[in-house]
Every structure is written in structure tokens, then in C-alpha cells.
Amino acid sequence: MPRLSPLAPLVLIVVGCTQFPEIDARVPEAERTGPPPALVDVVPLLAQADAARQSRRVTPQSAEDLAARAAALATRPVPNAPATGPAQDARLRALAARAEALRAAPVIDPATRDRLDAGVTPPAALQ
């Protein structure tokens, strides 16, 4: 069992006597003693949200235009996209095979595992 330093009680006394800042002192006096904030009626806010949702800005025609634009963007080539083809497919298969081989092999070889399982023998000076 480790021995505590003879200075440990002194450290604990010094830490125990430390002055911590009061959190309440950071709140202005007017906010602590003032009236509570006014409550806001949510009904007008909900009505605004409903009005925005039911707005005529989005029409069936604008929805069709948006769908057509999305379809056009889906057919465009992606800039800086990796090339595809037989060479890339072969590389992908090779990488997948390497990953499987790494998953099948043990992470720690048996000799090292035995040494780890044996544990640590402390030196005679520490026993």
C-alpha cells in the first residue's frame, strides 16, 4: 500500500480554506430582486407558424419545378468524384480481402498473450 506524503494533511487544509467566488454575486441585484419576466402568449406565435405553412408561396407548379431541378442535379456528374471502372473494382476487392485477413489474425501473438497473462512480478525492494 502506498504511503501518503506527510504534506498531504497540509495540502488538504490549504485546499479546504480556499475562498470560492459566490455565484450569486455575478447576478445583478436588479435581476435578483426585480419582478419575474413577463409570460408570452404562444397562440399568436402558433398562428404565425400556421399562416406561414399555409402560405400560397409554395404552389403545385413550384413543387414541380423543384422536383425537376432535383432530377437535373441528380444526373449531373459530381465534381472531384473518384473514377469508377475495373481498376477501382479490383482495388476495392483487394482492400476488402486485406481487411478480412486482418480481422482473422489475432491482434496479440500467443507468446505475448502468455507473458501478459502471467502478470508483473514486483521487484524484491517493493515487496
C-alpha positions as CSV (number, residue, x, y, z in Angstrom):
1,M,0.0,0.0,0.0
2,P,1.5,3.4,-1.0
3,R,2.3,5.7,1.8
4,L,0.9,9.2,1.9
5,S,3.2,12.1,1.9
6,P,3.5,13.9,5.3
7,L,2.5,17.1,3.5
8,A,-0.9,15.6,2.5
9,P,-2.8,16.9,5.6
10,L,-1.3,20.4,5.0
11,V,-2.4,20.3,1.4
12,L,-5.9,19.3,2.4
13,I,-6.1,22.1,5.0
14,V,-5.0,24.7,2.5
15,V,-7.5,23.5,-0.1
16,G,-10.3,23.5,2.5
17,C,-9.6,27.1,3.4
18,T,-9.7,28.4,-0.2
19,Q,-12.3,31.1,-0.9
20,F,-14.5,30.3,-3.8
21,P,-16.3,33.1,-5.7
22,E,-20.0,33.4,-4.9
23,I,-22.1,32.5,-7.9
24,D,-25.0,34.7,-6.7
25,A,-22.6,37.7,-6.8
26,R,-22.5,37.5,-10.6
27,V,-26.2,38.1,-11.0
28,P,-27.1,41.8,-10.8
29,E,-29.1,43.0,-7.9
30,A,-31.9,44.3,-10.1
31,E,-32.4,40.8,-11.6
32,R,-32.4,39.0,-8.3
33,T,-34.9,41.3,-6.6
34,G,-36.9,42.5,-9.7
35,P,-40.2,41.2,-10.9
36,P,-40.3,37.9,-12.8
37,P,-40.2,38.1,-16.6
38,A,-43.5,38.6,-18.4
39,L,-45.0,35.4,-19.9
40,V,-45.6,35.4,-23.6
41,D,-48.8,34.1,-25.1
42,V,-47.9,31.4,-27.6
43,V,-51.2,31.5,-29.5
44,P,-50.2,34.4,-31.8
45,L,-46.8,32.7,-32.5
46,L,-48.5,29.4,-33.4
47,A,-50.9,31.3,-35.6
48,Q,-48.0,32.9,-37.5
49,A,-46.4,29.5,-37.9
50,D,-49.7,28.1,-39.3
51,A,-50.0,31.1,-41.7
52,A,-46.5,30.6,-43.0
53,R,-47.2,26.9,-43.6
54,Q,-50.4,27.6,-45.4
55,S,-48.8,30.4,-47.5
56,R,-49.5,30.3,-51.2
57,R,-45.8,30.9,-52.0
58,V,-45.4,27.2,-52.5
59,T,-47.7,26.2,-55.3
60,P,-48.1,22.9,-57.1
61,Q,-46.2,24.5,-60.0
62,S,-43.3,25.5,-57.8
63,A,-43.2,21.9,-56.3
64,E,-43.0,20.5,-59.9
65,D,-40.2,23.0,-60.7
66,L,-38.3,21.9,-57.6
67,A,-38.7,18.2,-58.4
68,A,-37.4,18.9,-62.0
69,R,-34.4,20.8,-60.7
70,A,-33.6,18.0,-58.3
71,A,-33.8,15.4,-61.1
72,A,-31.5,17.6,-63.3
73,L,-29.0,17.9,-60.4
74,A,-29.1,14.1,-59.8
75,T,-28.0,13.4,-63.4
76,R,-25.1,15.9,-63.4
77,P,-21.6,14.4,-62.7
78,V,-20.2,15.1,-59.3
79,P,-17.1,17.2,-59.3
80,N,-14.0,15.6,-57.9
81,A,-15.7,12.2,-57.6
82,P,-13.5,9.2,-57.7
83,A,-13.3,7.4,-61.0
84,T,-15.0,4.1,-61.3
85,G,-14.1,1.1,-63.5
86,P,-12.4,-2.3,-63.5
87,A,-9.2,-1.0,-61.9
88,Q,-11.1,0.6,-59.0
89,D,-13.2,-2.5,-58.5
90,A,-10.1,-4.7,-58.4
91,R,-8.6,-2.3,-55.8
92,L,-11.7,-2.4,-53.7
93,R,-11.8,-6.2,-53.8
94,A,-8.1,-6.3,-52.7
95,L,-8.7,-3.9,-49.9
96,A,-11.7,-6.0,-48.7
97,A,-9.7,-9.2,-48.8
98,R,-6.9,-7.5,-46.8
99,A,-9.4,-6.3,-44.2
100,E,-10.8,-9.8,-43.8
101,A,-7.2,-11.2,-43.4
102,L,-6.5,-8.6,-40.7
103,R,-9.8,-9.4,-38.9
104,A,-9.0,-13.2,-38.9
105,A,-5.4,-12.8,-37.4
106,P,-5.0,-12.4,-33.7
107,V,-4.1,-8.9,-32.6
108,I,-1.6,-10.1,-30.0
109,D,0.5,-13.1,-30.8
110,P,0.3,-16.2,-28.4
111,A,3.8,-15.6,-26.8
112,T,3.0,-12.1,-25.9
113,R,-0.5,-13.1,-24.7
114,D,1.1,-15.7,-22.3
115,R,3.5,-13.1,-21.0
116,L,0.7,-10.6,-20.4
117,D,-1.4,-13.3,-18.7
118,A,1.5,-14.1,-16.3
119,G,1.3,-10.6,-14.9
120,V,4.0,-8.5,-13.4
121,T,6.3,-9.6,-10.6
122,P,7.3,-6.6,-8.5
123,P,11.0,-6.2,-7.6
124,A,12.1,-7.5,-4.2
125,A,12.6,-4.0,-3.0
126,L,8.9,-3.2,-3.4
127,Q,7.6,-6.4,-1.8
